Amino acid sequence: MMTALLSPSTPPSPVTATALRAHSALRLSLNPLLDRSGTVDGAWWPRTRDAAAELPALISAVDQRLGRAVLRVGLYRDAWDHIPGRIPAHGRQVRVGWFRSSDPHLITLSIAGTAPITVLIIPPDTANGPATAALTHAAAGTIGVRPGDILRPAVPDEGTPGQEGSASWENEGGRLTDRVPAPPAAT
C-alpha cells in the first residue's frame, strides 16, 4: 500500500499551511512501513531543481507524516540549484548538506529519534505517467532494486553529468547494451 502525501492529515500550523498552499499537490510517496530494508523509502517529484523553493514543502510534509522533525537534508550538489545552508521549518532551522559522491537521484533526510530515510528524486521534467509509476514503485518496496531501475521507465538514459551514463553500466563487466545478439550461423 502506498502512502501519498497530498494533503495534511492533521490541521497545519500557519507556517505549514502557507507551505502547503504553495505546493497544494506535493508529489511525494513513502513506504508506509519505513522499515529501511529497501533501496529507497519513497519518492519525491519536485516541480523544479531549486532546492530553496522545493525543500520547505518536503520537510513540512515529512514532519507531518512521521510525527517527527527532519533535522538535516543531504543531497547531490550538481543536481540542484540554489542550495541554502539551512531551511526554516516549524520552530527550527534544518541543515542542508550537499555531496558530489552520492547518487544524484537520492536525497537523505535525517529524522529526530529514528534512522534516516532515503527518498528517490524524480526529475521535475518527467511526464506524469512515468513519474506516477515511479512514485508508486518507490513506495511499494524496493529490496534489491537500484534507484536507476525505478527511474528507467520514467527517464530516458541520458546519464548524469560527470558520470558518463553510469546508470546503464553493469555492476561488473561494462555497459549494458540494447543490442540483440546475432542468431547462430546455420551449419
SULRA-V100349 format. One record per residue. N is the residue number from 0. RES is the residue in three letters. OMEGA is omega in degrees with one decimal (NA if undefined). BURIAL is # if it has 16 or more other ideal C-beta (glycine too) atoms within 10 Angstrom, else .. Layout:
BEGIN
n->N res->RES omega->OMEGA burial->BURIAL
n->N res->RES omega->OMEGA burial->BURIAL
END
This chain:
BEGIN
n->0 res->MET omega->-179.8 burial->.
n->1 res->MET omega->173.3 burial->.
n->2 res->THR omega->178.9 burial->#
n->3 res->ALA omega->178.2 burial->#
n->4 res->LEU omega->-179.8 burial->#
n->5 res->LEU omega->175.6 burial->.
n->6 res->SER omega->-176.7 burial->.
n->7 res->PRO omega->177.3 burial->#
n->8 res->SER omega->176.8 burial->.
n->9 res->THR omega->179.5 burial->.
n->10 res->PRO omega->-177.3 burial->.
n->11 res->PRO omega->172.5 burial->#
n->12 res->SER omega->178.6 burial->.
n->13 res->PRO omega->179.2 burial->.
n->14 res->VAL omega->179.6 burial->.
n->15 res->THR omega->-179.9 burial->#
n->16 res->ALA omega->178.0 burial->.
n->17 res->THR omega->179.3 burial->.
n->18 res->ALA omega->-179.5 burial->#
n->19 res->LEU omega->176.4 burial->#
n->20 res->ARG omega->179.5 burial->.
n->21 res->ALA omega->179.5 burial->.
n->22 res->HIS omega->-172.4 burial->#
n->23 res->SER omega->177.8 burial->.
n->24 res->ALA omega->178.4 burial->.
n->25 res->LEU omega->-174.0 burial->#
n->26 res->ARG omega->-175.2 burial->#
n->27 res->LEU omega->173.5 burial->#
n->28 res->SER omega->177.4 burial->#
n->29 res->LEU omega->174.0 burial->#
n->30 res->ASN omega->-175.6 burial->#
n->31 res->PRO omega->179.1 burial->.
n->32 res->LEU omega->-174.5 burial->.
n->33 res->LEU omega->-177.8 burial->#
n->34 res->ASP omega->177.0 burial->.
n->35 res->ARG omega->179.6 burial->.
n->36 res->SER omega->-179.9 burial->.
n->37 res->GLY omega->177.8 burial->#
n->38 res->THR omega->177.9 burial->#
n->39 res->VAL omega->179.6 burial->#
n->40 res->ASP omega->180.0 burial->#
n->41 res->GLY omega->-179.0 burial->#
n->42 res->ALA omega->178.9 burial->#
n->43 res->TRP omega->179.7 burial->#
n->44 res->TRP omega->-179.6 burial->#
n->45 res->PRO omega->-179.2 burial->#
n->46 res->ARG omega->-179.6 burial->.
n->47 res->THR omega->175.1 burial->.
n->48 res->ARG omega->-179.8 burial->#
n->49 res->ASP omega->-175.9 burial->.
n->50 res->ALA omega->-178.9 burial->#
n->51 res->ALA omega->-179.6 burial->.
n->52 res->ALA omega->-172.4 burial->.
n->53 res->GLU omega->-172.7 burial->#
n->54 res->LEU omega->-179.3 burial->#
n->55 res->PRO omega->-179.7 burial->#
n->56 res->ALA omega->177.3 burial->#
n->57 res->LEU omega->-179.6 burial->#
n->58 res->ILE omega->179.5 burial->#
n->59 res->SER omega->-178.1 burial->#
n->60 res->ALA omega->179.6 burial->#
n->61 res->VAL omega->175.3 burial->#
n->62 res->ASP omega->-177.9 burial->#
n->63 res->GLN omega->-177.0 burial->#
n->64 res->ARG omega->-176.0 burial->#
n->65 res->LEU omega->-176.1 burial->#
n->66 res->GLY omega->179.7 burial->.
n->67 res->ARG omega->-176.2 burial->.
n->68 res->ALA omega->169.4 burial->#
n->69 res->VAL omega->-178.1 burial->#
n->70 res->LEU omega->-175.7 burial->#
n->71 res->ARG omega->176.7 burial->#
n->72 res->VAL omega->175.1 burial->#
n->73 res->GLY omega->-177.4 burial->#
n->74 res->LEU omega->178.8 burial->#
n->75 res->TYR omega->-171.6 burial->#
n->76 res->ARG omega->-172.6 burial->.
n->77 res->ASP omega->179.8 burial->.
n->78 res->ALA omega->-173.5 burial->#
n->79 res->TRP omega->172.5 burial->#
n->80 res->ASP omega->172.8 burial->.
n->81 res->HIS omega->180.0 burial->.
n->82 res->ILE omega->177.8 burial->#
n->83 res->PRO omega->176.1 burial->.
n->84 res->GLY omega->179.9 burial->.
n->85 res->ARG omega->176.9 burial->.
n->86 res->ILE omega->175.8 burial->#
n->87 res->PRO omega->177.3 burial->.
n->88 res->ALA omega->-175.5 burial->#
n->89 res->HIS omega->175.8 burial->#
n->90 res->GLY omega->-178.8 burial->.
n->91 res->ARG omega->174.0 burial->.
n->92 res->GLN omega->178.9 burial->.
n->93 res->VAL omega->-179.9 burial->#
n->94 res->ARG omega->178.1 burial->.
n->95 res->VAL omega->176.9 burial->#
n->96 res->GLY omega->178.7 burial->.
n->97 res->TRP omega->-176.0 burial->#
n->98 res->PHE omega->174.6 burial->.
n->99 res->ARG omega->-178.0 burial->.
n->100 res->SER omega->-179.7 burial->.
n->101 res->SER omega->177.6 burial->#
n->102 res->ASP omega->-177.7 burial->#
n->103 res->PRO omega->-178.7 burial->#
n->104 res->HIS omega->-179.0 burial->#
n->105 res->LEU omega->173.4 burial->#
n->106 res->ILE omega->179.3 burial->#
n->107 res->THR omega->179.0 burial->#
n->108 res->LEU omega->175.1 burial->#
n->109 res->SER omega->-172.8 burial->#
n->110 res->ILE omega->177.3 burial->#
n->111 res->ALA omega->173.0 burial->.
n->112 res->GLY omega->179.8 burial->.
n->113 res->THR omega->178.8 burial->.
n->114 res->ALA omega->176.8 burial->.
n->115 res->PRO omega->174.3 burial->.
n->116 res->ILE omega->179.8 burial->#
n->117 res->THR omega->-176.6 burial->#
n->118 res->VAL omega->176.4 burial->#
n->119 res->LEU omega->177.4 burial->#
n->120 res->ILE omega->175.5 burial->#
n->121 res->ILE omega->-177.6 burial->#
n->122 res->PRO omega->-176.7 burial->#
n->123 res->PRO omega->-176.4 burial->.
n->124 res->ASP omega->178.6 burial->.
n->125 res->THR omega->178.5 burial->#
n->126 res->ALA omega->-175.0 burial->.
n->127 res->ASN omega->-177.1 burial->.
n->128 res->GLY omega->179.0 burial->.
n->129 res->PRO omega->179.0 burial->#
n->130 res->ALA omega->178.1 burial->#
n->131 res->THR omega->177.7 burial->#
n->132 res->ALA omega->178.8 burial->#
n->133 res->ALA omega->176.7 burial->#
n->134 res->LEU omega->-179.4 burial->#
n->135 res->THR omega->-178.6 burial->.
n->136 res->HIS omega->-177.3 burial->#
n->137 res->ALA omega->-179.2 burial->#
n->138 res->ALA omega->-174.8 burial->#
n->139 res->ALA omega->-177.4 burial->#
n->140 res->GLY omega->-172.4 burial->.
n->141 res->THR omega->179.6 burial->#
n->142 res->ILE omega->178.2 burial->.
n->143 res->GLY omega->-178.8 burial->.
n->144 res->VAL omega->178.2 burial->.
n->145 res->ARG omega->177.4 burial->.
n->146 res->PRO omega->179.5 burial->#
n->147 res->GLY omega->178.6 burial->#
n->148 res->ASP omega->177.0 burial->.
n->149 res->ILE omega->-177.9 burial->#
n->150 res->LEU omega->-173.1 burial->#
n->151 res->ARG omega->177.9 burial->.
n->152 res->PRO omega->-175.5 burial->.
n->153 res->ALA omega->-172.8 burial->#
n->154 res->VAL omega->176.0 burial->#
n->155 res->PRO omega->-178.7 burial->.
n->156 res->ASP omega->-179.7 burial->.
n->157 res->GLU omega->-178.3 burial->.
n->158 res->GLY omega->178.1 burial->.
n->159 res->THR omega->-179.5 burial->#
n->160 res->PRO omega->178.2 burial->.
n->161 res->GLY omega->-179.1 burial->.
n->162 res->GLN omega->174.6 burial->.
n->163 res->GLU omega->176.4 burial->.
n->164 res->GLY omega->-174.6 burial->.
n->165 res->SER omega->179.1 burial->.
n->166 res->ALA omega->-178.0 burial->#
n->167 res->SER omega->177.7 burial->.
n->168 res->TRP omega->174.4 burial->.
n->169 res->GLU omega->177.4 burial->.
n->170 res->ASN omega->177.3 burial->.
n->171 res->GLU omega->172.5 burial->.
n->172 res->GLY omega->173.2 burial->.
n->173 res->GLY omega->-173.6 burial->.
n->174 res->ARG omega->172.9 burial->.
n->175 res->LEU omega->-178.7 burial->.
n->176 res->THR omega->178.5 burial->.
n->177 res->ASP omega->-177.9 burial->.
n->178 res->ARG omega->173.8 burial->.
n->179 res->VAL omega->-179.4 burial->.
n->180 res->PRO omega->179.2 burial->.
n->181 res->ALA omega->178.3 burial->.
n->182 res->PRO omega->179.0 burial->.
n->183 res->PRO omega->-178.4 burial->.
n->184 res->ALA omega->179.3 burial->.
n->185 res->ALA omega->179.5 burial->.
n->186 res->THR omega->NA burial->.
END
